Amino acid sequence: MIKNSAVLPLLLVFTVGGCTKAADTPPAQAAAPAPAAAPAQGSPAPGAAPAAQPPAKPVPAQIPDVVAKVNGEDVKKTELDMAIKSLEDRARSPVPAEQRDAVYRQVLDRLIGFHLLVQEAKARKVVAPPWEVDSQVEQIKKQFPSEDAFNQMLQARGVTVERLRADTAQTIAVNVMLKAELEPKIVVTEADSKKFYEENRPRFRQEDSVHASHILIRTTEQADAAAKAKAKTQADDLLAQLKKGADFADLAKKHSQDPGSAPNGG
């Protein structure tokens, strides 16, 4: 299945949650709990759930062409539509009606944040190398079975190749800026490394392994004594060469009669 979430590189910064198919796996009906003593007046019930988050501000059914402005720059409805479509592709489900307001607001917040980052990258004159833009676009194309399938996807989303390249360049520039900004501030001490190792010791354990190689000198059950003696002499000669430091792989390629392993050095 094609991962459409990688179609527009700017959407790769999204980690919006909450858009799931709630009706797919209805929860099992729980048994009715035994009645409990009522809590004292003014005190919360034991194990009471935390207060629910206030509902998101309603999103109008008819979304305007410009959904936000970032330092005078328009954030257009088309961007929001494409971001929502990408999110739905990953969830393999449309945004549930009861979550529409919250999801749309989250996605819009991420879009606004991305516009701010792009503006900052431009202010710092951070430019994506053309070769890296080419490479990223090619990686996106490889997710599709053919050039036609790739172009059909762009057409379905109302995106041109030029727009795709522009979005890719913006994303690369933002990543370059963030890397330059954050990496110098990341300091890992020896104590940090030791603590991480101790806490994750099983992940660093490597099981013992053995790789067996061989040089086959073939004889048959029907071979006469002279043929068997010749094969033994050849094997002894190869062993003597190995003891003197000869390269095993070279000898295997030249002398082994095993067609499966000889070309690979035994």
C-alpha positions in Angstrom: 0.0 0.0 0.0 1.3 3.5 -0.9 2.2 5.7 2.1 0.4 8.8 1.0 1.5 10.6 4.1 4.9 11.2 2.5 3.4 12.8 -0.6 3.7 16.3 0.8 6.9 16.6 2.7 5.6 19.4 4.9 3.1 17.0 6.3 5.8 14.8 7.7 6.1 17.2 10.7 2.6 16.2 11.8 2.0 13.8 14.6 -1.6 14.6 15.1 -3.5 11.9 17.1 -7.0 11.2 17.9 -8.3 10.3 14.5 -9.2 6.7 14.8 -12.0 4.5 13.8 -13.8 4.4 17.1 -16.6 2.1 15.8 -14.2 -0.6 14.7 -13.8 -2.3 18.1 -16.6 -1.5 20.4 -15.7 -2.0 24.1 -17.1 -5.0 25.8 -19.9 -4.2 28.2 -18.6 -4.1 31.8 -20.3 -5.8 34.7 -22.2 -3.3 37.0 -20.0 -2.5 40.0 -21.2 -3.0 43.5 -22.6 0.1 45.0 -20.1 2.1 47.0 -20.4 4.4 50.0 -21.0 8.0 48.9 -18.0 10.3 49.4 -18.1 13.1 51.9 -19.5 16.3 50.6 -17.0 18.4 48.9 -14.4 15.7 48.4 -13.7 14.0 45.1 -14.7 10.4 44.6 -11.8 7.9 44.9 -10.4 7.1 41.5 -12.5 9.8 39.8 -11.4 10.6 36.3 -9.7 14.0 35.7 -11.8 16.9 34.5 -12.4 16.6 30.8 -10.7 19.1 28.4 -12.9 21.9 27.2 -14.3 21.2 23.7 -12.4 22.7 20.8 -13.8 25.8 19.2 -16.2 24.8 16.5 -14.9 24.7 12.9 -17.4 26.1 10.4 -18.9 23.7 8.0 -17.9 26.0 5.1 -14.2 26.7 5.6 -13.0 30.0 4.1 -10.3 30.1 1.5 -7.8 31.6 4.0 -7.9 29.8 7.3 -5.2 31.8 9.1 -2.5 34.5 8.7 1.0 34.2 9.9 2.9 37.5 9.9 0.8 38.6 6.9 1.2 35.3 5.1 -1.9 33.3 4.2 -2.5 29.8 5.3 -4.9 28.6 2.7 -7.8 26.2 2.9 -6.1 24.0 0.3 -3.2 23.4 2.7 -5.6 22.4 5.5 -7.5 20.1 3.1 -4.3 18.3 2.0 -3.2 17.9 5.6 -6.5 16.5 6.6 -6.5 14.1 3.6 -3.0 12.9 4.5 -4.2 12.3 8.1 -7.2 10.3 6.9 -5.0 8.3 4.5 -2.9 7.2 7.5 -5.9 6.4 9.7 -7.6 4.7 6.7 -10.8 6.4 7.9 -12.4 9.9 7.6 -12.2 12.2 10.6 -15.0 11.1 12.9 -17.7 13.8 13.1 -17.4 14.1 16.9 -13.7 14.7 16.6 -13.8 17.1 13.6 -13.4 20.3 15.6 -10.5 19.0 17.7 -8.6 17.4 14.8 -9.0 20.4 12.4 -7.8 22.8 15.1 -4.7 20.6 15.9 -3.8 20.3 12.2 -4.2 24.1 11.7 -2.0 24.7 14.7 0.7 22.5 13.1 0.4 24.3 9.8 0.8 27.7 11.5 3.8 26.4 13.3 5.3 25.2 10.1 4.8 28.5 8.4 6.6 30.2 11.3 9.5 27.8 10.9 9.7 28.4 7.1 9.7 32.2 7.7 12.5 31.9 10.2 14.5 29.7 7.8 14.1 32.3 5.1 15.1 35.1 7.5 18.3 33.1 8.2 18.8 32.5 4.5 18.8 28.8 4.9 18.4 27.2 1.5 17.9 23.5 0.6 20.6 22.1 -1.7 19.0 21.3 -5.1 20.6 17.8 -5.1 18.8 17.0 -1.8 15.5 18.3 -3.1 16.0 16.0 -6.1 16.8 13.0 -3.9 13.8 13.5 -1.7 11.4 13.9 -4.6 12.8 10.7 -6.1 12.3 8.9 -2.8 8.6 9.9 -2.9 8.3 8.7 -6.5 9.7 5.3 -5.5 6.7 4.7 -3.3 4.5 4.5 -6.4 4.5 1.6 -8.8 4.9 3.8 -11.9 5.4 7.4 -13.0 1.7 7.5 -14.1 0.6 6.4 -10.6 2.7 9.2 -9.1 1.3 11.8 -11.4 -2.3 10.6 -10.8 -1.7 11.0 -7.1 -0.5 14.6 -7.6 -3.5 15.4 -9.8 -5.9 13.9 -7.3 -4.5 16.2 -4.6 -4.3 19.2 -6.9 -0.6 19.5 -6.5 1.9 20.1 -9.3 5.5 18.8 -9.4 6.7 22.3 -8.9 4.6 22.7 -5.7 5.9 19.3 -4.5 9.5 20.5 -5.0 8.8 23.8 -3.3 7.3 22.1 -0.3 10.2 19.6 -0.2 12.7 22.5 -0.3 10.9 24.2 2.6 10.9 21.1 4.7 14.6 20.5 4.1 15.5 24.1 4.9 13.5 23.9 8.2 15.2 20.6 9.2 18.7 22.1 8.4 17.9 25.1 10.6 16.5 23.0 13.5 19.5 20.7 13.3 21.9 23.6 13.5 20.0 25.2 16.3 19.5 22.1 18.5 22.5 19.8 18.0 25.1 22.1 19.7 22.8 22.2 22.7 22.6 18.4 23.1 25.3 17.2 25.4 25.6 13.6 26.4 27.9 12.9 29.3 29.7 9.7 30.1 27.4 9.2 33.0 24.4 9.6 30.7 25.8 7.0 28.3 26.5 4.6 31.2 23.0 5.0 32.6 21.4 4.4 29.2 23.5 1.3 28.8 22.6 -0.1 32.2 18.9 0.6 31.7 18.9 -1.0 28.2 21.5 -3.8 28.7 19.3 -6.5 27.1 19.2 -4.5 23.9 23.0 -4.6 23.6 23.3 -8.3 24.1 24.5 -10.2 21.1 24.1 -13.9 20.9 27.2 -16.0 19.9 27.2 -17.0 16.3 29.4 -19.1 14.1 30.0 -18.8 10.4 31.3 -22.0 8.9 33.2 -22.1 5.6 34.7 -25.0 3.8 36.8 -26.0 0.8 35.3 -29.2 -0.8 37.6 -31.7 -2.5 35.1 -34.1 -4.1 35.5 -37.9 -4.4 32.9 -40.6 -5.1 32.3 -44.0 -3.4 33.3 -45.6 -6.7 36.6 -43.8 -6.8 39.7 -46.0 -6.8 42.5 -45.8 -4.3 44.6 -43.6 -6.5 41.8 -41.0 -6.9 41.2 -40.9 -3.2 44.9 -40.5 -2.5 45.1 -37.7 -5.0 42.2 -35.9 -3.3 43.8 -36.3 0.1 47.1 -35.0 -1.1 45.3 -31.9 -2.5 43.5 -31.4 0.7 46.7 -31.7 2.8 48.4 -29.2 0.4 45.6 -26.7 0.9 45.7 -27.1 4.7 49.5 -26.5 4.6 49.0 -23.3 2.6 46.4 -22.1 5.1 48.7 -22.8 8.0 51.3 -20.6 6.3 48.9 -17.7 6.1 47.2 -18.1 2.7 43.9 -16.5 2.2 41.1 -19.0 2.8 38.6 -17.2 0.5 41.1 -17.1 -2.4 41.9 -20.8 -2.0 38.2 -21.7 -1.9 37.5 -19.8 -5.0 40.3 -21.5 -6.9 40.1 -25.1 -5.6 36.7 -25.8 -3.9 34.4 -28.1 -5.9 31.3 -26.8 -4.1 29.5 -24.7 -6.8 27.3 -23.1 -4.2 30.0 -21.7 -1.9 33.2 -21.5 -4.0 32.3 -18.2 -5.7 31.7 -16.7 -2.3 35.0 -17.8 -0.8 33.8 -21.0 0.8 
